[in-house]
């Protein structure tokens, strides 16, 4: 739930700054992009710091090899994606790649919900809806700028 809180809070704060004539944040897509960048940096930090890292490793479906490496790689991709969102030239590609990353990581949420392992903070239907919000934010950042 914390990622959603960060996404919404920073988006609203950014839009408020945009309303005060801070031009780079003057549109809703720009504000959503700012919220998404903040959210990605928060979520990426969990990939490297205990005890969250161990919980994320536990979420990786057992059929996938080297879960610790996968958690590290996805954390790095979240950071790289956040950086890509900051640059207008790379924003569309970064948004699309991040949307695909969220889709690719979704099986870990399914596994966690079914196996009661890892970061199981909400039931699967709610987690699915949340993932749709994250993918939608990525697509807003990619296409609405």
N, C-alpha and C positions, 0 to 999 in steps of 0.2 A: 504494500500500500504506500510505502514511503516514496517510491518512484513517481506514483501518480500525484502525490501531494507536491513534490518538487516540480513536476511538469506544470501543474495547474497554477501553483503559487508564482513561479518565475514567469510563466506566460502572462498572468494578470499584472504582475509588477512591471514587466517589460512593456505591456500595452499601456499601462499608466504613464510610464516614462515617455512613450511615443505620443501620448495625448498632450504631454508637456512640451511638444515640439522637438524631441530628440529624434531626428529624422531616421536614423537606421532602425528604429523600433516603431516607426509610424504606421505600420500595418499589422493586421492580425497574423498573417503568415510569418512576418518577421518576429513577432512576439512568440509565436508557437516554436519557431526555430530556436530562439533564445531559451525557452523552457526546455526544449528537447536537449539542447547542448548541456544545460545544467543537470538534467535527469541522467543523461548518459555518463557524465563524470561521476555522479553519485553511485550509479549502478556499477560502473567499471571499478570503482574503489573496492566494492565487495568481492571482486574477483581476486584481489591480492591480499586483503587483510583478514586475519582470523577474528572471530570464529565464522564469519560469513563465507569465507573461501571454502572451508570444510563442508559447509552445508550445500554450497553450489556444486562441489565435486560429488557429493552424495546424490544430487539430483540427476546427474548424467545417466541416461539409460545404460544398463550393464552390457548391452550389445555393442556399444561404442568403445573403441580402445582408448587407453590413456586419458581418463577423465580429467586428471589434474592439468594435463597439457591443453585439453579442450577448453577448460575454464580460463586458463591463462590467455589462450589465443582469442577467445571471445571478449575477454576484458580489453585486450589490446585493440581489437577491432572496434569496440565501442569508443575508445579514446580517439583512434584514427578517424572514425566516423564523425565524432563530435568536432574534431578539428576541421574536417572536410566541410561540415555545415557552416563554418564561419567564413569560408571563402566563396564569394559568388560564383566563381568559375567552376568550383568543385561541388557546390551545393546540390545540384540535381543528381549527380552520380552518388554522392554520399547518402542522400535521402533514400534513393532506390536501394542501394546496398544495405543500408541499415534496416529498411523494411524487410528485405530478404533475410537478413541476419535474425530479426525477431521471429520470422516464420521458422527459420532453421532451428532456433533454440526452443521453440514451443514444445517439442517432444519431451524435453527435460521437465517442463511443468506438468505434463500429463503423467510422466513417470513418478514425479514427486507426489502428485495427488493420489495416484493409485497405490503407491508403495508406502505412503506416509513417511517419506524421507526428505531430507534437505529442507529448503525454505518453503515449507507448506503453510503459507499464511492465509490462504483463502481457498474455498472450494473451486473445482475446475471450471464450472460455468462462469463464475466471477472472474477467474484468471483468464479465461478465454476472452471475455469482454474487454478486460484490461489490455490484453495483447492486441486486440483490434484497435483500441485507442492509440496505442504506441505506434502501430503500423500506419494508422491514419495520420498521426503527427509527422511521421517520416515522409509520407507522401505529400502532405501540405508543404513541408519544407522543400521538397524536391520540385514541386510543380507550381506552387502558388506564389513564387517569388518573382 
